[in-house]
Amino acid sequence: MLVTSLPPHSPPLMRISCDRYHEMIASGGLREDDRIELIEGYLVTKMSIGSLHSGMVNRLNRLLGRLFGDSAIVTIQNPVTIHEYSEPEPDVVVAKFREDFYADRHPYPEDILLVIEVADTSLAFDREAKIPLYASCGIPESWLVDLIHHEIHVFRRPDGAKYQETLVFRSGDLLPVPGSTETLAVVELGL
């Protein structure tokens, strides 16, 4: 969870911008393989990825890649630039197709059709920090794949830092995929 208040007499925290974050990577102060992401100006350590988590990301990659083919770009654990102070690395992003495959910049919110977070140990952080972040910048749909409870929470209709619509899908359900006329059978994800 992000720090929203500090105890009395605590030293102030320093927020950094995406530009400063990129400078730190370019100078070697941070390595591209460090398990961190920039959320609201703070460097946040990413949770370790277990085999159940990586297996789900692999399934989503394969299924969504087949579904979209060449009409969109499915990226896995790559950065998206949300705003000046946030560059999270969602587990899966479906972005509008670009000829350069986003080689000159990371996808912006207006490029994103769908963002997916896969969660077991990161469930609370993803639900309380990342999903509201995606809503706040207008990403039209976010999924939270809850590996603990075997369900997919679908968030639609962003309004401020909240989504106005939340649906839950379980095994046996058909899940409509934004940016496509197709549905995804939840059972295909092994939930």
C-alpha positions as CSV (number, residue, x, y, z in Angstrom):
1,M,0.0,0.0,0.0
2,L,1.3,3.5,-0.8
3,V,2.3,5.8,2.1
4,T,-0.4,8.4,2.5
5,S,0.7,9.8,5.8
6,L,3.8,9.7,7.9
7,P,4.2,9.6,11.7
8,P,5.0,12.9,13.3
9,H,8.5,14.2,12.9
10,S,9.3,11.7,10.0
11,P,11.6,12.9,7.3
12,P,9.8,13.8,4.1
13,L,9.7,11.4,1.3
14,M,10.9,12.4,-2.1
15,R,8.7,11.8,-5.2
16,I,10.4,11.4,-8.5
17,S,9.0,11.9,-12.0
18,C,9.1,9.4,-14.8
19,D,11.9,11.5,-16.4
20,R,14.0,11.2,-13.3
21,Y,13.2,7.5,-13.0
22,H,14.5,7.0,-16.6
23,E,17.6,9.1,-15.8
24,M,18.3,6.8,-12.8
25,I,18.0,3.7,-15.1
26,A,20.2,5.3,-17.8
27,S,22.9,6.3,-15.3
28,G,23.0,2.8,-13.7
29,G,21.5,4.0,-10.4
30,L,18.7,1.6,-11.1
31,R,19.0,-1.5,-13.4
32,E,16.3,-2.5,-15.8
33,D,16.1,-5.8,-14.1
34,D,15.5,-4.4,-10.6
35,R,12.1,-5.5,-9.5
36,I,10.6,-2.0,-9.0
37,E,8.0,0.2,-10.6
38,L,7.1,3.8,-10.2
39,I,3.8,4.4,-8.6
40,E,2.7,8.0,-7.8
41,G,6.3,9.1,-7.7
42,Y,7.5,6.4,-5.4
43,L,9.7,3.4,-6.2
44,V,7.7,0.4,-5.2
45,T,9.2,-3.1,-4.9
46,K,7.4,-5.6,-7.0
47,M,6.4,-8.9,-5.4
48,S,8.2,-12.1,-6.4
49,I,6.5,-14.1,-9.1
50,G,5.6,-17.7,-8.3
51,S,4.9,-20.4,-10.9
52,L,1.1,-20.1,-10.5
53,H,1.3,-16.4,-11.2
54,S,3.7,-16.8,-14.2
55,G,1.6,-19.7,-15.6
56,M,-1.5,-17.4,-15.6
57,V,0.4,-14.6,-17.3
58,N,1.6,-17.1,-19.9
59,R,-2.0,-18.4,-20.5
60,L,-3.3,-14.8,-20.9
61,N,-0.5,-14.0,-23.3
62,R,-1.3,-17.0,-25.5
63,L,-5.1,-16.6,-25.4
64,L,-5.1,-12.8,-26.0
65,G,-2.4,-13.1,-28.6
66,R,-4.5,-15.6,-30.6
67,L,-7.6,-13.5,-30.1
68,F,-6.2,-10.2,-31.3
69,G,-3.6,-11.5,-33.8
70,D,-2.2,-8.4,-35.6
71,S,-5.0,-6.0,-34.6
72,A,-3.5,-5.1,-31.2
73,I,-0.3,-5.5,-29.2
74,V,-0.3,-7.8,-26.1
75,T,2.6,-6.8,-23.8
76,I,3.7,-8.8,-20.8
77,Q,5.1,-7.1,-17.6
78,N,6.2,-4.0,-19.6
79,P,5.9,-0.4,-18.4
80,V,3.0,1.9,-19.3
81,T,3.3,5.6,-18.8
82,I,0.2,6.7,-16.8
83,H,1.2,10.3,-16.0
84,E,4.2,12.3,-14.9
85,Y,4.7,10.3,-11.7
86,S,3.5,6.7,-12.5
87,E,5.0,4.1,-14.8
88,P,3.6,0.7,-13.5
89,E,4.4,-2.6,-15.1
90,P,1.1,-4.4,-15.4
91,D,1.2,-8.2,-15.9
92,V,-0.6,-7.9,-19.2
93,V,-1.6,-5.0,-21.4
94,V,-3.6,-5.0,-24.6
95,A,-2.6,-1.8,-26.5
96,K,-3.8,-0.4,-29.8
97,F,-1.6,-1.5,-32.7
98,R,1.3,0.7,-33.7
99,E,3.7,0.1,-36.5
100,D,6.7,0.8,-34.3
101,F,5.4,-1.6,-31.5
102,Y,5.9,1.3,-29.0
103,A,9.6,1.4,-29.6
104,D,9.8,5.2,-29.2
105,R,7.7,5.3,-26.0
106,H,5.7,3.2,-23.6
107,P,1.9,3.0,-24.1
108,Y,-0.1,5.9,-22.7
109,P,-3.6,5.5,-21.2
110,E,-5.2,6.5,-24.5
111,D,-3.4,3.6,-26.2
112,I,-4.6,0.9,-23.8
113,L,-7.6,-1.2,-24.4
114,L,-7.2,-3.5,-21.4
115,V,-4.8,-3.8,-18.4
116,I,-4.6,-7.0,-16.4
117,E,-3.1,-7.6,-13.0
118,V,-2.6,-11.2,-11.8
119,A,-2.6,-11.4,-8.1
120,D,-1.9,-13.8,-5.3
121,T,0.5,-12.2,-2.8
122,S,0.0,-8.8,-4.4
123,L,-3.9,-8.9,-4.2
124,A,-4.4,-6.1,-1.7
125,F,-1.9,-3.7,-3.4
126,D,-3.2,-4.4,-6.8
127,R,-6.8,-3.8,-5.7
128,E,-6.2,-0.8,-3.5
129,A,-3.4,1.0,-5.4
130,K,-3.0,-0.1,-9.0
131,I,-6.7,-0.5,-10.0
132,P,-7.6,3.0,-8.8
133,L,-4.5,4.3,-10.6
134,Y,-5.7,2.8,-13.9
135,A,-9.2,4.3,-13.3
136,S,-7.7,7.7,-12.5
137,C,-6.1,8.0,-15.9
138,G,-9.2,6.8,-17.8
139,I,-8.1,3.3,-18.8
140,P,-11.5,1.9,-20.0
141,E,-11.2,-1.6,-18.5
142,S,-9.0,-3.4,-16.0
143,W,-9.0,-7.0,-14.9
144,L,-7.8,-8.3,-11.6
145,V,-7.2,-12.1,-11.8
146,D,-7.5,-13.3,-8.2
147,L,-5.6,-16.5,-8.0
148,I,-6.5,-17.0,-4.4
149,H,-10.3,-17.0,-4.9
150,H,-10.3,-18.3,-8.5
151,E,-12.1,-15.4,-10.0
152,I,-11.6,-12.4,-12.3
153,H,-12.7,-9.0,-11.2
154,V,-13.6,-6.8,-14.1
155,F,-13.6,-3.0,-13.7
156,R,-15.2,-0.7,-16.2
157,R,-16.4,2.9,-16.7
158,P,-13.6,4.9,-15.0
159,D,-14.7,7.9,-13.0
160,G,-11.9,9.7,-11.1
161,A,-9.9,7.1,-9.1
162,K,-12.8,4.6,-9.2
163,Y,-14.5,2.3,-11.7
164,Q,-18.3,2.7,-11.7
165,E,-18.9,-0.9,-12.7
166,T,-17.4,-4.1,-11.1
167,L,-18.2,-7.6,-12.3
168,V,-16.9,-10.9,-11.1
169,F,-16.3,-13.9,-13.4
170,R,-15.7,-17.5,-12.4
171,S,-15.2,-20.8,-14.1
172,G,-18.1,-21.5,-16.4
173,D,-18.5,-17.8,-17.3
174,L,-17.8,-16.2,-20.7
175,L,-15.8,-13.0,-20.3
176,P,-16.2,-10.3,-23.0
177,V,-12.9,-8.9,-24.2
178,P,-12.7,-5.2,-24.8
179,G,-11.5,-4.1,-28.2
180,S,-12.9,-7.4,-29.6
181,T,-16.2,-9.0,-30.5
182,E,-14.9,-12.3,-28.9
183,T,-15.4,-13.7,-25.4
184,L,-12.9,-15.6,-23.3
185,A,-14.0,-18.8,-21.5
186,V,-12.8,-18.4,-17.9
187,V,-12.3,-22.1,-17.7
188,E,-9.5,-21.7,-20.4
189,L,-7.5,-19.8,-17.7
190,G,-7.6,-22.8,-15.4
191,L,-9.4,-20.9,-12.6
